[in-house]
Amino acid sequence: MKKIIALLVFSISIAITGQTNYEQGMQEALGLWGQHKKTEAINLFERIASAEQNNWIPYYYAAQIEITSSFGLTDENLLGAKLKKGQEYLDQAKSVSKNNAEILILQALLYTSWVTYDGATYGRKYSNKITKLYKKANKLTPQNPRAISCQAEWNIGSAKFLGKDTQPFCKDIEKSLDLFVTFELPSPFYPNWGEDRAKTILANCKSY
């Protein structure tokens, strides 16, 4: 038993020491986010991005934290500050990776946060931009489940607002859930979120 434990410890140490600084840093940053330590996670993503200047993913996650935490805010100044910072991170990610569907999806979500906050004020400003971003993301990566599910959620919301049928877009959510199963991540730490949200939307589709 002692030999087995020693072998396990040795194997784990090799696995840990075999990681690159990038891998260790990303795991730590994602762990901090998982612990709701958003500021600490963003700061670490920034440091990783500074060291990995040709890698868009650390900037992406920093932007994602700012954008996702902006939904539901009622203070426009706080909302604006978060989305301004999120936009800065997105712009940095875009400078590294142009025509990236994942970045386009996140950009659409940033605009959606404004529309969710005040549809009367920001709907006219951002609705067409959001629609175009999702169309481009789907064209770039037709099998991307996030592009399909996020576009479908946006379309469902728009249809409800206009009093139109939402069921065609609910079918798109079903399609995205099939793709979440088969979608292969092209690189480590590539965005891999959205499945749980899609399941929730599909469950609510029956009440639309």
C-alpha positions in Angstrom: 0.0 0.0 0.0 2.8 2.4 0.9 4.4 1.7 -2.5 1.1 2.4 -4.3 0.7 5.7 -2.4 4.2 6.7 -3.1 3.7 5.9 -6.8 0.5 8.0 -6.9 2.2 11.0 -5.2 5.1 10.7 -7.7 2.7 10.5 -10.6 0.8 13.6 -9.4 4.0 15.6 -8.9 5.1 14.7 -12.5 1.7 15.9 -13.8 1.9 19.1 -11.9 5.5 19.9 -12.7 4.8 18.9 -16.3 2.3 21.8 -16.6 3.4 25.0 -18.3 3.2 28.3 -16.4 0.3 29.2 -18.7 -1.7 26.1 -17.8 -1.0 26.5 -14.1 -2.0 30.2 -14.2 -5.2 29.5 -16.2 -6.3 26.8 -13.8 -5.7 29.1 -10.9 -7.5 32.0 -12.5 -10.5 29.8 -13.4 -10.5 28.4 -9.9 -10.6 31.9 -8.4 -13.6 32.7 -10.6 -15.2 29.5 -9.5 -14.8 30.8 -5.9 -16.5 34.1 -6.8 -13.2 35.9 -6.4 -13.8 37.9 -9.6 -11.4 40.7 -9.1 -8.5 38.3 -8.3 -9.4 36.2 -11.3 -9.4 39.1 -13.6 -6.1 40.4 -12.3 -4.5 37.0 -12.9 -6.0 36.7 -16.4 -4.4 40.1 -17.1 -1.0 38.9 -15.9 -1.3 35.8 -18.0 -2.3 37.8 -21.1 0.8 40.0 -20.6 3.0 36.9 -20.7 1.0 35.3 -23.5 0.8 38.2 -25.9 -0.3 36.0 -28.9 -3.1 34.3 -26.9 -6.6 35.7 -27.0 -8.0 33.4 -24.3 -6.9 35.2 -21.1 -8.4 38.4 -22.4 -11.5 36.6 -23.3 -12.1 35.3 -19.8 -11.4 38.7 -18.2 -14.0 40.1 -20.5 -16.5 37.3 -19.8 -16.3 37.9 -16.1 -17.0 41.6 -16.5 -19.8 41.0 -19.0 -21.6 38.2 -17.2 -21.5 40.0 -13.9 -23.1 43.0 -15.4 -26.5 41.4 -16.0 -29.0 42.4 -13.4 -27.2 45.5 -12.3 -29.5 48.4 -11.6 -26.9 51.1 -11.2 -26.1 52.5 -14.7 -22.7 53.9 -13.6 -21.6 50.5 -12.2 -23.0 48.8 -15.3 -21.2 51.2 -17.6 -17.9 50.8 -15.8 -18.1 47.0 -16.0 -19.0 46.9 -19.7 -16.4 49.6 -20.5 -13.7 47.3 -18.9 -15.2 44.3 -20.6 -15.0 46.1 -24.0 -11.4 46.9 -23.4 -10.6 43.2 -22.8 -12.6 42.2 -25.9 -10.7 44.8 -28.0 -7.4 43.3 -26.8 -8.7 39.8 -27.6 -9.7 41.0 -31.1 -6.3 42.5 -31.7 -4.8 39.0 -31.2 -7.5 36.9 -33.0 -9.6 38.6 -35.7 -12.9 37.1 -37.0 -13.1 34.9 -33.9 -16.7 33.5 -33.4 -16.3 33.2 -29.6 -15.3 36.8 -29.3 -18.2 37.9 -31.5 -20.6 36.0 -29.3 -19.2 37.7 -26.2 -19.5 41.1 -27.9 -23.1 40.4 -28.6 -23.6 39.5 -25.0 -22.1 42.8 -24.0 -24.6 44.7 -26.1 -27.4 42.5 -24.8 -26.5 43.5 -21.2 -27.3 47.1 -22.2 -30.5 46.1 -23.9 -31.5 44.1 -20.9 -30.9 47.0 -18.6 -32.9 49.5 -20.7 -34.6 48.1 -23.8 -36.3 51.4 -24.7 -33.0 53.3 -24.7 -30.5 50.7 -25.9 -32.6 48.3 -28.0 -32.6 50.6 -31.0 -28.9 51.2 -30.7 -27.7 47.6 -30.3 -30.4 45.2 -31.6 -29.2 45.2 -35.2 -25.6 44.9 -34.1 -26.4 41.9 -31.9 -28.3 40.2 -34.8 -25.4 40.8 -37.2 -22.8 39.5 -34.7 -24.6 36.2 -34.2 -25.1 35.8 -37.9 -21.4 36.3 -38.5 -20.5 33.9 -35.6 -22.7 31.2 -37.0 -21.3 31.7 -40.5 -17.7 31.4 -39.2 -18.5 28.3 -37.1 -21.7 26.6 -38.1 -21.3 23.8 -35.6 -20.6 26.1 -32.6 -23.3 25.4 -30.0 -22.8 28.7 -28.3 -23.4 30.7 -31.5 -26.6 28.8 -32.1 -27.9 28.8 -28.5 -27.1 32.5 -27.8 -28.6 33.6 -31.1 -31.7 31.5 -30.3 -32.1 33.0 -26.9 -31.8 36.5 -28.4 -34.4 35.6 -31.0 -36.7 34.2 -28.4 -36.5 37.4 -26.4 -37.2 39.5 -29.5 -40.1 37.3 -30.6 -41.7 37.5 -27.1 -41.3 41.3 -27.2 -43.0 41.5 -30.6 -45.6 38.9 -29.8 -44.4 36.4 -32.3 -44.0 32.6 -32.2 -40.9 31.5 -30.3 -41.1 27.8 -31.1 -38.8 27.9 -34.2 -36.1 29.3 -32.0 -36.7 26.7 -29.3 -35.9 24.1 -32.0 -32.5 25.9 -32.4 -31.9 25.4 -28.7 -32.5 21.7 -29.2 -30.0 21.7 -32.0 -27.4 23.4 -29.9 -27.7 20.9 -27.1 -26.9 18.1 -29.6 -23.8 20.1 -30.7 -22.7 20.6 -27.2 -22.2 16.9 -27.0 -20.1 16.6 -30.1 -18.3 19.9 -30.2 -14.5 19.4 -29.9 -12.5 22.1 -28.2 -9.7 23.1 -30.6 -7.3 24.1 -27.8 -6.9 24.0 -24.0 -9.1 26.4 -22.0 -11.1 27.1 -25.2 -14.6 28.5 -24.2 -16.8 25.7 -23.2 -19.8 27.3 -21.5 -23.5 27.5 -22.4 -24.9 24.0 -22.1 -26.7 24.5 -18.8 -28.1 27.8 -19.9 -29.5 26.1 -23.1 -31.1 23.4 -21.1 -32.8 26.0 -18.9 -34.1 27.9 -21.9 -35.4 24.7 -23.5 -37.2 23.8 -20.3 -38.8 27.2 -20.3 -39.8 27.0 -24.0 -42.9 25.1 -23.0 -44.2 28.1 -21.1 -43.6 30.6 -24.0 
